[in-house]
Amino acid sequence: MRFLLPTLIIIYITQLSSGAQTIKLIESSPEYIKVELSYAGYYKIKEKVYQGKKFVYIERDGVSFRKPGEPWLPTQIYNFGVPYNKKANYKILSLIQEKMQNILVLPYPDSLNQPFNKLTFDASIYTNNKFFPPLPVNVTGHFIMRYVNGTSLEAAPYQYNPISRELLFNNKIVVQISFDTDPLSHISTTKIKDKFTEDFIATGFINPKEAIEFIGKPVIPNRVVQDTIMSKSAHTPKQISK
């Protein structure tokens, strides 16, 4: 999936404002990266009385990517470079987690000025005995920024189960992201110098040293082009001679 440019810019700005304080690059190579995500003391749990009950919501500086009606919890997104013809897979190496009981989390509003008495609860989430988001981290959001291939690591500092009223705080997460061969990709690259791409990598990726080496102009091999043309030709209706 490719992000639309406005979405990519928002993620980029968010990373600049918060990423340096929450992520530590432990190891980085052309084959994998290992990072530590730490949220101790980063967020404050805010309280609000609604319909006679005490609810909480969690944010920092008013920034959130939640959809209206979803539990009002933060999301952290970190972009990283991936070699062409590779795909990113991850595994959690360690997780320090704290559990809070009997917590009611407000839904995210549909506008900045929406009154609390008009908040809408997403029934698909608030009536399910499951944590939201379901995973502490996830690799998502593939995109190409000029001449570099990128992917996003989405982290959930908090997860909430609205039925059990349990709130999980993912205090510290150590994640390894591996760059594995993508058998469905046939793209090769030619080396290219592009300052705009280099500047984006330097400030927008968590693995800038290696990602600089991933820069290249995508080239589709001739064989793949020929196969595509032949496939289209085989499905093109033939003209009937009169």
Secondary structure as UniProt FT lines:
FT   HELIX           5..14
FT   HELIX           15..19
FT   HELIX           20..22
FT   STRAND          23..28
FT   STRAND          32..38
FT   TURN            40..42
FT   STRAND          44..50
FT   TURN            51..52
FT   STRAND          53..60
FT   TURN            61..62
FT   TURN            68..69
FT   STRAND          76..81
FT   TURN            84..85
FT   STRAND          86..100
FT   TURN            112..113
FT   HELIX           116..118
FT   HELIX           123..126
FT   STRAND          137..145
FT   TURN            146..147
FT   STRAND          148..155
FT   STRAND          158..161
FT   TURN            162..165
FT   STRAND          166..181
FT   TURN            183..184
FT   STRAND          188..190
FT   HELIX           195..204
FT   HELIX           208..211
FT   HELIX           212..214
FT   STRAND          217..219
FT   HELIX           222..234
//
